[in-house]
Amino acid sequence: MKYSYEQRLIIVSRVKQGEAIAHLSKEYHISETEILAWVRMWDHYGRSGLEQQSHCRPTVKLKEEVVRLILEKGVPLAHVRVEYRIGKTALQRWVSVVRK
């Protein structure tokens, strides 16, 4: 399910006010990982980190770079996701293709 900017902002604000991610995860039926990613995006980019990003086609070079970071250097997928602003599903798919 897609969450609006306003919904993500409310949830991140509640985390920043000290509410437990586990509690918010249950309340909103969102994975803790997803909420944590929103918080990281907020920390890294501010308000714009929670906004929908325009869709642009990643280059082969970018895909190779991020997959190499994950598989060879052991950088967690969540960190790559925030740093490069790439969706979790896309990253998982790229890694899966390389592993096959």
MOPAC internal coordinates of N, CA, C and O (Angstrom, degrees):
PM7 1SCF
backbone

  N    0.0000 0     0.00 0     0.00 0    0    0    0
  C    1.4542 1     0.00 0     0.00 0    1    0    0
  C    1.5274 1   109.45 1     0.00 0    2    1    0
  O    1.2310 1   120.51 1   -42.28 1    3    2    1
  N    1.3053 1   116.62 1   137.72 1    3    2    1
  C    1.4543 1   122.63 1   177.84 1    5    3    2
  C    1.5208 1   108.86 1   -86.34 1    6    5    3
  O    1.2310 1   121.19 1   -40.34 1    7    6    5
  N    1.3060 1   115.34 1   139.66 1    7    6    5
  C    1.4581 1   120.69 1   177.92 1    9    7    6
  C    1.5198 1   108.39 1  -112.69 1   10    9    7
  O    1.2310 1   120.57 1   -40.47 1   11   10    9
  N    1.3250 1   116.52 1   139.53 1   11   10    9
  C    1.4560 1   121.04 1  -178.57 1   13   11   10
  C    1.5263 1   109.80 1   -70.83 1   14   13   11
  O    1.2310 1   121.60 1   -15.27 1   15   14   13
  N    1.3059 1   114.54 1   164.73 1   15   14   13
  C    1.4608 1   120.98 1   176.18 1   17   15   14
  C    1.5303 1   109.80 1   -55.48 1   18   17   15
  O    1.2310 1   120.84 1   135.98 1   19   18   17
  N    1.3195 1   115.99 1   -44.02 1   19   18   17
  C    1.4610 1   120.75 1  -178.08 1   21   19   18
  C    1.5369 1   111.42 1   -62.67 1   22   21   19
  O    1.2310 1   120.62 1   137.74 1   23   22   21
  N    1.3203 1   116.42 1   -42.26 1   23   22   21
  C    1.4676 1   120.14 1   178.77 1   25   23   22
  C    1.5266 1   110.72 1   -64.03 1   26   25   23
  O    1.2310 1   120.47 1   134.88 1   27   26   25
  N    1.3192 1   116.71 1   -45.12 1   27   26   25
  C    1.4678 1   120.00 1   179.10 1   29   27   26
  C    1.5240 1   110.54 1   -62.75 1   30   29   27
  O    1.2310 1   120.45 1   139.77 1   31   30   29
  N    1.3274 1   116.74 1   -40.23 1   31   30   29
  C    1.4605 1   121.51 1   179.80 1   33   31   30
  C    1.5277 1   111.06 1   -62.91 1   34   33   31
  O    1.2310 1   120.14 1   137.28 1   35   34   33
  N    1.3214 1   117.34 1   -42.72 1   35   34   33
  C    1.4721 1   121.21 1   178.80 1   37   35   34
  C    1.5239 1   110.20 1   -61.73 1   38   37   35
  O    1.2310 1   120.48 1   133.31 1   39   38   37
  N    1.3097 1   116.70 1   -46.69 1   39   38   37
  C    1.4651 1   120.78 1  -177.48 1   41   39   38
  C    1.5261 1   110.58 1   -64.93 1   42   41   39
  O    1.2310 1   120.17 1   134.06 1   43   42   41
  N    1.3244 1   117.28 1   -45.94 1   43   42   41
  C    1.4715 1   120.05 1   179.41 1   45   43   42
  C    1.5194 1   110.41 1   -63.86 1   46   45   43
  O    1.2310 1   120.03 1   140.28 1   47   46   45
  N    1.3254 1   117.55 1   -39.72 1   47   46   45
  C    1.4630 1   120.81 1   178.10 1   49   47   46
  C    1.5225 1   110.91 1   -60.32 1   50   49   47
  O    1.2310 1   120.65 1   139.31 1   51   50   49
  N    1.3078 1   116.37 1   -40.69 1   51   50   49
  C    1.4718 1   120.12 1   179.12 1   53   51   50
  C    1.5285 1   111.39 1   -66.14 1   54   53   51
  O    1.2310 1   120.78 1   142.44 1   55   54   53
  N    1.3415 1   116.11 1   -37.56 1   55   54   53
  C    1.4755 1   119.53 1   175.85 1   57   55   54
  C    1.5238 1   109.10 1   -63.16 1   58   57   55
  O    1.2310 1   120.51 1   134.67 1   59   58   57
  N    1.3215 1   116.63 1   -45.33 1   59   58   57
  C    1.4610 1   121.71 1  -178.51 1   61   59   58
  C    1.5292 1   111.78 1   -64.40 1   62   61   59
  O    1.2310 1   120.27 1   154.89 1   63   62   61
  N    1.3288 1   117.09 1   -25.11 1   63   62   61
  C    1.4655 1   121.15 1   177.29 1   65   63   62
  C    1.5213 1   111.97 1   -84.54 1   66   65   63
  O    1.2310 1   120.79 1   179.84 1   67   66   65
  N    1.3380 1   116.09 1    -0.16 1   67   66   65
  C    1.4572 1   119.50 1   173.55 1   69   67   66
  C    1.5135 1   116.33 1   107.73 1   70   69   67
  O    1.2310 1   119.85 1  -178.98 1   71   70   69
  N    1.3211 1   117.90 1     1.02 1   71   70   69
  C    1.4603 1   118.96 1   178.52 1   73   71   70
  C    1.5300 1   110.02 1   -72.85 1   74   73   71
  O    1.2310 1   120.95 1   -34.65 1   75   74   73
  N    1.3042 1   115.79 1   145.35 1   75   74   73
  C    1.4586 1   121.45 1  -177.41 1   77   75   74
  C    1.5278 1   110.76 1   -72.22 1   78   77   75
  O    1.2310 1   121.32 1   -43.69 1   79   78   77
  N    1.3186 1   115.08 1   136.31 1   79   78   77
  C    1.4629 1   120.49 1   178.19 1   81   79   78
  C    1.5271 1   110.22 1   -60.81 1   82   81   79
  O    1.2310 1   120.34 1   141.84 1   83   82   81
  N    1.3349 1   116.96 1   -38.16 1   83   82   81
  C    1.4739 1   120.30 1   179.65 1   85   83   82
  C    1.5230 1   110.85 1   -59.89 1   86   85   83
  O    1.2310 1   120.23 1   138.82 1   87   86   85
  N    1.3200 1   117.16 1   -41.18 1   87   86   85
  C    1.4723 1   121.32 1   179.68 1   89   87   86
  C    1.5328 1   110.21 1   -65.09 1   90   89   87
  O    1.2310 1   120.58 1   133.63 1   91   90   89
  N    1.3403 1   116.50 1   -46.37 1   91   90   89
  C    1.4618 1   120.06 1  -179.29 1   93   91   90
  C    1.5239 1   111.48 1   -66.34 1   94   93   91
  O    1.2310 1   120.72 1   145.67 1   95   94   93
  N    1.3218 1   116.24 1   -34.33 1   95   94   93
  C    1.4580 1   121.47 1   177.46 1   97   95   94
  C    1.5192 1   110.79 1   -58.81 1   98   97   95
  O    1.2310 1   120.83 1   134.62 1   99   98   97
  N    1.3162 1   116.01 1   -45.38 1   99   98   97
  C    1.4674 1   120.13 1   179.33 1  101   99   98
  C    1.5228 1   111.54 1   -69.80 1  102  101   99
  O    1.2310 1   120.58 1   138.80 1  103  102  101
  N    1.3191 1   116.49 1   -41.20 1  103  102  101
  C    1.4615 1   120.80 1  -177.77 1  105  103  102
  C    1.5318 1   112.14 1   -63.17 1  106  105  103
  O    1.2310 1   120.67 1   137.91 1  107  106  105
  N    1.3233 1   116.32 1   -42.09 1  107  106  105
  C    1.4633 1   120.62 1  -175.65 1  109  107  106
  C    1.5316 1   113.43 1  -100.20 1  110  109  107
  O    1.2310 1   120.43 1   177.39 1  111  110  109
  N    1.3273 1   116.78 1    -2.61 1  111  110  109
  C    1.4679 1   121.75 1  -178.69 1  113  111  110
  C    1.5320 1   111.08 1    58.27 1  114  113  111
  O    1.2310 1   121.56 1  -131.86 1  115  114  113
  N    1.3296 1   114.62 1    48.14 1  115  114  113
  C    1.4658 1   122.87 1   177.72 1  117  115  114
  C    1.5183 1   106.54 1  -124.36 1  118  117  115
  O    1.2310 1   120.23 1   -36.31 1  119  118  117
  N    1.3110 1   117.17 1   143.69 1  119  118  117
  C    1.4595 1   119.13 1   179.01 1  121  119  118
  C    1.5279 1   110.50 1   -65.42 1  122  121  119
  O    1.2310 1   121.06 1   -31.42 1  123  122  121
  N    1.3179 1   115.58 1   148.58 1  123  122  121
  C    1.4575 1   120.82 1   177.21 1  125  123  122
  C    1.5261 1   110.25 1   -60.43 1  126  125  123
  O    1.2310 1   120.81 1   144.14 1  127  126  125
  N    1.3216 1   116.06 1   -35.86 1  127  126  125
  C    1.4653 1   121.11 1   179.64 1  129  127  126
  C    1.5194 1   110.90 1   -60.99 1  130  129  127
  O    1.2310 1   120.58 1   138.49 1  131  130  129
  N    1.3285 1   116.50 1   -41.51 1  131  130  129
  C    1.4658 1   120.79 1  -179.75 1  133  131  130
  C    1.5238 1   110.60 1   -65.16 1  134  133  131
  O    1.2310 1   120.35 1   135.13 1  135  134  133
  N    1.3228 1   116.93 1   -44.87 1  135  134  133
  C    1.4642 1   120.29 1   179.29 1  137  135  134
  C    1.5214 1   109.89 1   -63.08 1  138  137  135
  O    1.2310 1   120.34 1   136.99 1  139  138  137
  N    1.3147 1   116.95 1   -43.01 1  139  138  137
  C    1.4605 1   120.74 1   178.85 1  141  139  138
  C    1.5250 1   110.85 1   -61.07 1  142  141  139
  O    1.2310 1   120.28 1   141.50 1  143  142  141
  N    1.3232 1   117.07 1   -38.50 1  143  142  141
  C    1.4720 1   120.43 1   177.22 1  145  143  142
  C    1.5271 1   110.54 1   -63.16 1  146  145  143
  O    1.2310 1   119.94 1   139.27 1  147  146  145
  N    1.3378 1   117.71 1   -40.73 1  147  146  145
  C    1.4620 1   120.79 1   177.67 1  149  147  146
  C    1.5217 1   110.66 1   -62.78 1  150  149  147
  O    1.2310 1   120.58 1   138.40 1  151  150  149
  N    1.3310 1   116.49 1   -41.60 1  151  150  149
  C    1.4650 1   120.63 1   179.63 1  153  151  150
  C    1.5296 1   109.72 1   -63.86 1  154  153  151
  O    1.2310 1   120.40 1   137.09 1  155  154  153
  N    1.3201 1   116.84 1   -42.91 1  155  154  153
  C    1.4749 1   120.30 1   178.31 1  157  155  154
  C    1.5235 1   111.04 1   -63.33 1  158  157  155
  O    1.2310 1   120.59 1   139.28 1  159  158  157
  N    1.3371 1   116.47 1   -40.72 1  159  158  157
  C    1.4621 1   119.97 1   178.13 1  161  159  158
  C    1.5281 1   109.78 1   -62.77 1  162  161  159
  O    1.2310 1   120.31 1   139.02 1  163  162  161
  N    1.3159 1   117.02 1   -40.98 1  163  162  161
  C    1.4628 1   122.02 1   177.39 1  165  163  162
  C    1.5291 1   109.83 1   -61.86 1  166  165  163
  O    1.2310 1   120.73 1   133.19 1  167  166  165
  N    1.3197 1   116.20 1   -46.81 1  167  166  165
  C    1.4630 1   120.47 1  -178.64 1  169  167  166
  C    1.5270 1   111.53 1   -63.04 1  170  169  167
  O    1.2310 1   120.66 1   143.24 1  171  170  169
  N    1.3058 1   116.35 1   -36.76 1  171  170  169
  C    1.4634 1   120.90 1  -174.95 1  173  171  170
  C    1.5222 1   112.59 1   -83.75 1  174  173  171
  O    1.2310 1   119.88 1   140.70 1  175  174  173
  N    1.3358 1   117.84 1   -39.30 1  175  174  173
  C    1.4591 1   121.68 1  -172.37 1  177  175  174
  C    1.5274 1   114.67 1  -119.27 1  178  177  175
  O    1.2310 1   119.86 1   174.54 1  179  178  177
  N    1.3125 1   117.88 1    -5.46 1  179  178  177
  C    1.4647 1   119.62 1  -175.93 1  181  179  178
  C    1.5214 1   110.81 1    75.01 1  182  181  179
  O    1.2310 1   120.84 1    25.99 1  183  182  181
  N    1.3207 1   116.00 1  -154.01 1  183  182  181
  C    1.4707 1   120.74 1  -176.71 1  185  183  182
  C    1.5241 1   112.34 1   -56.39 1  186  185  183
  O    1.2310 1   120.30 1   144.08 1  187  186  185
  N    1.3164 1   117.02 1   -35.92 1  187  186  185
  C    1.4690 1   119.46 1  -176.99 1  189  187  186
  C    1.5305 1   111.72 1   -66.12 1  190  189  187
  O    1.2310 1   120.18 1   160.37 1  191  190  189
  N    1.3296 1   117.25 1   -19.63 1  191  190  189
  C    1.4544 1   120.56 1   178.25 1  193  191  190
  C    1.5144 1   113.31 1   -66.52 1  194  193  191
  O    1.2310 1   120.53 1   159.55 1  195  194  193
  N    1.3230 1   116.58 1   -20.45 1  195  194  193
  C    1.4672 1   120.99 1  -179.49 1  197  195  194
  C    1.5228 1   112.90 1   -97.10 1  198  197  195
  O    1.2310 1   120.36 1   172.09 1  199  198  197
  N    1.3160 1   116.92 1    -7.91 1  199  198  197
  C    1.4656 1   120.54 1  -179.29 1  201  199  198
  C    1.5203 1   110.51 1   -78.18 1  202  201  199
  O    1.2310 1   121.04 1   -27.26 1  203  202  201
  N    1.3208 1   115.61 1   152.74 1  203  202  201
  C    1.4597 1   121.18 1   175.30 1  205  203  202
  C    1.5178 1   107.80 1   -63.55 1  206  205  203
  O    1.2310 1   120.69 1   -44.44 1  207  206  205
  N    1.3074 1   116.29 1   135.56 1  207  206  205
  C    1.4509 1   121.11 1   179.01 1  209  207  206
  C    1.5238 1   109.40 1   -92.27 1  210  209  207
  O    1.2310 1   121.70 1   -33.54 1  211  210  209
  N    1.3219 1   114.36 1   146.46 1  211  210  209
  C    1.4523 1   117.51 1   176.12 1  213  211  210
  C    1.5262 1   108.24 1   -68.09 1  214  213  211
  O    1.2310 1   120.94 1   -33.45 1  215  214  213
  N    1.2935 1   115.82 1   146.55 1  215  214  213
  C    1.4537 1   120.32 1  -177.92 1  217  215  214
  C    1.5199 1   109.57 1   -81.88 1  218  217  215
  O    1.2310 1   121.32 1   -57.44 1  219  218  217
  N    1.3159 1   115.08 1   122.56 1  219  218  217
  C    1.4513 1   119.60 1   174.19 1  221  219  218
  C    1.5244 1   106.97 1  -132.05 1  222  221  219
  O    1.2310 1   121.12 1   -31.67 1  223  222  221
  N    1.2835 1   115.47 1   148.33 1  223  222  221
  C    1.4545 1   121.13 1  -176.63 1  225  223  222
  C    1.5277 1   109.59 1   -81.83 1  226  225  223
  O    1.2310 1   120.06 1   -61.58 1  227  226  225
  N    1.3428 1   117.50 1   118.42 1  227  226  225
  C    1.4635 1   119.72 1   179.24 1  229  227  226
  C    1.5246 1   110.87 1   -70.57 1  230  229  227
  O    1.2310 1   121.27 1   -34.18 1  231  230  229
  N    1.3077 1   115.18 1   145.82 1  231  230  229
  C    1.4550 1   120.15 1   179.66 1  233  231  230
  C    1.5231 1   109.85 1   -78.32 1  234  233  231
  O    1.2310 1   120.83 1   -17.94 1  235  234  233
  N    1.3136 1   116.03 1   162.06 1  235  234  233
  C    1.4603 1   121.81 1   176.34 1  237  235  234
  C    1.5250 1   109.31 1   -60.39 1  238  237  235
  O    1.2310 1   120.49 1   140.82 1  239  238  237
  N    1.3219 1   116.66 1   -39.18 1  239  238  237
  C    1.4590 1   121.79 1   179.95 1  241  239  238
  C    1.5298 1   110.98 1   -60.74 1  242  241  239
  O    1.2310 1   120.32 1   136.18 1  243  242  241
  N    1.3171 1   116.99 1   -43.82 1  243  242  241
  C    1.4667 1   120.76 1   179.01 1  245  243  242
  C    1.5229 1   110.45 1   -63.75 1  246  245  243
  O    1.2310 1   120.72 1   135.17 1  247  246  245
  N    1.3295 1   116.24 1   -44.83 1  247  246  245
  C    1.4613 1   119.99 1   179.49 1  249  247  246
  C    1.5240 1   110.56 1   -58.98 1  250  249  247
  O    1.2310 1   120.48 1   134.15 1  251  250  249
  N    1.3338 1   116.70 1   -45.85 1  251  250  249
  C    1.4698 1   120.56 1   179.29 1  253  251  250
  C    1.5198 1   111.00 1   -61.29 1  254  253  251
  O    1.2310 1   120.69 1   138.49 1  255  254  253
  N    1.3227 1   116.28 1   -41.51 1  255  254  253
  C    1.4669 1   121.19 1  -178.47 1  257  255  254
  C    1.5246 1   111.70 1   -61.92 1  258  257  255
  O    1.2310 1   120.51 1   131.54 1  259  258  257
  N    1.3330 1   116.62 1   -48.46 1  259  258  257
  C    1.4609 1   118.74 1  -176.21 1  261  259  258
  C    1.5260 1   111.60 1   -72.47 1  262  261  259
  O    1.2310 1   119.69 1   144.14 1  263  262  261
  N    1.3188 1   118.20 1   -35.86 1  263  262  261
  C    1.4667 1   120.55 1   177.45 1  265  263  262
  C    1.5226 1   110.03 1   -66.04 1  266  265  263
  O    1.2310 1   120.40 1   141.45 1  267  266  265
  N    1.3092 1   116.84 1   -38.55 1  267  266  265
  C    1.4698 1   121.00 1   177.55 1  269  267  266
  C    1.5308 1   110.20 1   -63.00 1  270  269  267
  O    1.2310 1   120.35 1   138.22 1  271  270  269
  N    1.3220 1   116.93 1   -41.78 1  271  270  269
  C    1.4670 1   120.29 1   177.64 1  273  271  270
  C    1.5270 1   111.20 1   -58.71 1  274  273  271
  O    1.2310 1   120.82 1   136.86 1  275  274  273
  N    1.3226 1   116.03 1   -43.14 1  275  274  273
  C    1.4627 1   121.19 1  -176.82 1  277  275  274
  C    1.5235 1   111.26 1   -72.26 1  278  277  275
  O    1.2310 1   120.03 1   131.08 1  279  278  277
  N    1.3232 1   117.54 1   -48.92 1  279  278  277
  C    1.4610 1   120.98 1  -173.37 1  281  279  278
  C    1.5256 1   113.96 1   -82.53 1  282  281  279
  O    1.2310 1   119.87 1   138.57 1  283  282  281
  N    1.3118 1   117.85 1   -41.43 1  283  282  281
  C    1.4601 1   120.25 1  -175.07 1  285  283  282
  C    1.5252 1   113.22 1   -91.29 1  286  285  283
  O    1.2310 1   120.35 1   141.81 1  287  286  285
  N    1.3060 1   116.94 1   -38.19 1  287  286  285
  C    1.4622 1   120.20 1  -176.50 1  289  287  286
  C    1.5204 1   112.67 1   -96.80 1  290  289  287
  O    1.2310 1   120.37 1   168.38 1  291  290  289
  N    1.3451 1   116.90 1   -11.62 1  291  290  289
  C    1.4586 1   120.87 1   177.73 1  293  291  290
  C    1.5203 1   114.88 1    74.17 1  294  293  291
  O    1.2310 1   120.22 1  -159.79 1  295  294  293
  N    1.3164 1   117.19 1    20.21 1  295  294  293
  C    1.4611 1   120.31 1   177.78 1  297  295  294
  C    1.5250 1   107.89 1   -69.62 1  298  297  295
  O    1.2310 1   119.97 1   -51.20 1  299  298  297
  N    1.3303 1   117.67 1   128.80 1  299  298  297
  C    1.4686 1   119.67 1  -179.06 1  301  299  298
  C    1.5285 1   112.28 1   -59.28 1  302  301  299
  O    1.2310 1   121.08 1   -38.21 1  303  302  301
  N    1.3105 1   115.53 1   141.79 1  303  302  301
  C    1.4540 1   122.20 1  -179.97 1  305  303  302
  C    1.5288 1   110.76 1   -54.22 1  306  305  303
  O    1.2310 1   120.42 1   140.41 1  307  306  305
  N    1.3252 1   116.80 1   -39.59 1  307  306  305
  C    1.4685 1   120.46 1  -178.94 1  309  307  306
  C    1.5291 1   111.46 1   -61.93 1  310  309  307
  O    1.2310 1   120.14 1   143.45 1  311  310  309
  N    1.3189 1   117.35 1   -36.55 1  311  310  309
  C    1.4624 1   120.13 1   179.97 1  313  311  310
  C    1.5234 1   110.90 1   -70.62 1  314  313  311
  O    1.2310 1   121.02 1   137.92 1  315  314  313
  N    1.3232 1   115.66 1   -42.08 1  315  314  313
  C    1.4632 1   120.31 1   178.65 1  317  315  314
  C    1.5219 1   109.36 1   -63.59 1  318  317  315
  O    1.2310 1   120.88 1   139.33 1  319  318  317
  N    1.3025 1   115.92 1   -40.67 1  319  318  317
  C    1.4652 1   121.85 1  -179.66 1  321  319  318
  C    1.5262 1   111.21 1   -57.70 1  322  321  319
  O    1.2310 1   120.67 1   134.86 1  323  322  321
  N    1.3194 1   116.32 1   -45.14 1  323  322  321
  C    1.4594 1   120.36 1  -179.21 1  325  323  322
  C    1.5241 1   110.93 1   -71.38 1  326  325  323
  O    1.2310 1   120.61 1   132.79 1  327  326  325
  N    1.3173 1   116.43 1   -47.21 1  327  326  325
  C    1.4648 1   120.81 1  -175.63 1  329  327  326
  C    1.5308 1   112.19 1   -62.10 1  330  329  327
  O    1.2310 1   120.36 1   139.55 1  331  330  329
  N    1.3196 1   116.91 1   -40.45 1  331  330  329
  C    1.4609 1   120.93 1  -175.82 1  333  331  330
  C    1.5296 1   113.47 1  -101.25 1  334  333  331
  O    1.2310 1   120.67 1   176.41 1  335  334  333
  N    1.3202 1   116.33 1    -3.59 1  335  334  333
  C    1.4727 1   122.17 1  -179.27 1  337  335  334
  C    1.5263 1   111.54 1    54.45 1  338  337  335
  O    1.2310 1   121.69 1  -127.29 1  339  338  337
  N    1.3328 1   114.36 1    52.71 1  339  338  337
  C    1.4630 1   121.39 1   179.26 1  341  339  338
  C    1.5229 1   107.56 1  -116.84 1  342  341  339
  O    1.2310 1   120.12 1   -39.78 1  343  342  341
  N    1.2987 1   117.38 1   140.22 1  343  342  341
  C    1.4519 1   121.91 1  -179.42 1  345  343  342
  C    1.5257 1   113.08 1   -64.71 1  346  345  343
  O    1.2310 1   121.42 1   -30.02 1  347  346  345
  N    1.3091 1   114.89 1   149.98 1  347  346  345
  C    1.4642 1   121.43 1  -178.57 1  349  347  346
  C    1.5223 1   111.83 1   -59.92 1  350  349  347
  O    1.2310 1   120.11 1   134.90 1  351  350  349
  N    1.3191 1   117.39 1   -45.10 1  351  350  349
  C    1.4568 1   121.12 1  -177.74 1  353  351  350
  C    1.5236 1   111.26 1   -63.12 1  354  353  351
  O    1.2310 1   120.25 1   137.86 1  355  354  353
  N    1.3272 1   117.13 1   -42.14 1  355  354  353
  C    1.4652 1   120.32 1   179.03 1  357  355  354
  C    1.5250 1   110.32 1   -62.28 1  358  357  355
  O    1.2310 1   120.41 1   133.98 1  359  358  357
  N    1.3338 1   116.83 1   -46.02 1  359  358  357
  C    1.4686 1   119.63 1   179.31 1  361  359  358
  C    1.5232 1   111.48 1   -61.15 1  362  361  359
  O    1.2310 1   120.59 1   135.44 1  363  362  361
  N    1.3205 1   116.47 1   -44.56 1  363  362  361
  C    1.4704 1   119.80 1   179.92 1  365  363  362
  C    1.5233 1   110.78 1   -61.10 1  366  365  363
  O    1.2310 1   120.40 1   140.88 1  367  366  365
  N    1.3211 1   116.85 1   -39.12 1  367  366  365
  C    1.4621 1   121.45 1  -179.59 1  369  367  366
  C    1.5288 1   110.23 1   -66.74 1  370  369  367
  O    1.2310 1   119.81 1   136.56 1  371  370  369
  N    1.3218 1   117.98 1   -43.44 1  371  370  369
  C    1.4625 1   121.31 1   179.63 1  373  371  370
  C    1.5235 1   111.03 1   -62.04 1  374  373  371
  O    1.2310 1   120.88 1   135.81 1  375  374  373
  N    1.3227 1   115.93 1   -44.19 1  375  374  373
  C    1.4716 1   120.31 1   179.80 1  377  375  374
  C    1.5139 1   110.27 1   -64.97 1  378  377  375
  O    1.2310 1   120.38 1   138.35 1  379  378  377
  N    1.3165 1   116.88 1   -41.65 1  379  378  377
  C    1.4525 1   121.44 1   179.88 1  381  379  378
  C    1.5291 1   111.84 1   -61.31 1  382  381  379
  O    1.2310 1   120.59 1   137.95 1  383  382  381
  N    1.3190 1   116.48 1   -42.05 1  383  382  381
  C    1.4685 1   120.76 1   179.38 1  385  383  382
  C    1.5300 1   110.30 1   -61.44 1  386  385  383
  O    1.2310 1   120.41 1   137.25 1  387  386  385
  N    1.3094 1   116.82 1   -42.75 1  387  386  385
  C    1.4635 1   120.43 1  -178.63 1  389  387  386
  C    1.5250 1   110.70 1   -68.86 1  390  389  387
  O    1.2310 1   120.31 1   141.33 1  391  390  389
  N    1.3089 1   117.01 1   -38.67 1  391  390  389
  C    1.4764 1   120.18 1  -179.92 1  393  391  390
  C    1.5188 1   112.07 1   -64.92 1  394  393  391
  O    1.2310 1   120.04 1   149.27 1  395  394  393
  N    1.3374 1   117.53 1   -30.73 1  395  394  393
  C    1.4670 1   120.96 1   179.59 1  397  395  394
  C    1.4888 1   108.30 1   -74.86 1  398  397  395
  O    1.2310 1   120.10 1   180.00 1  399  398  397

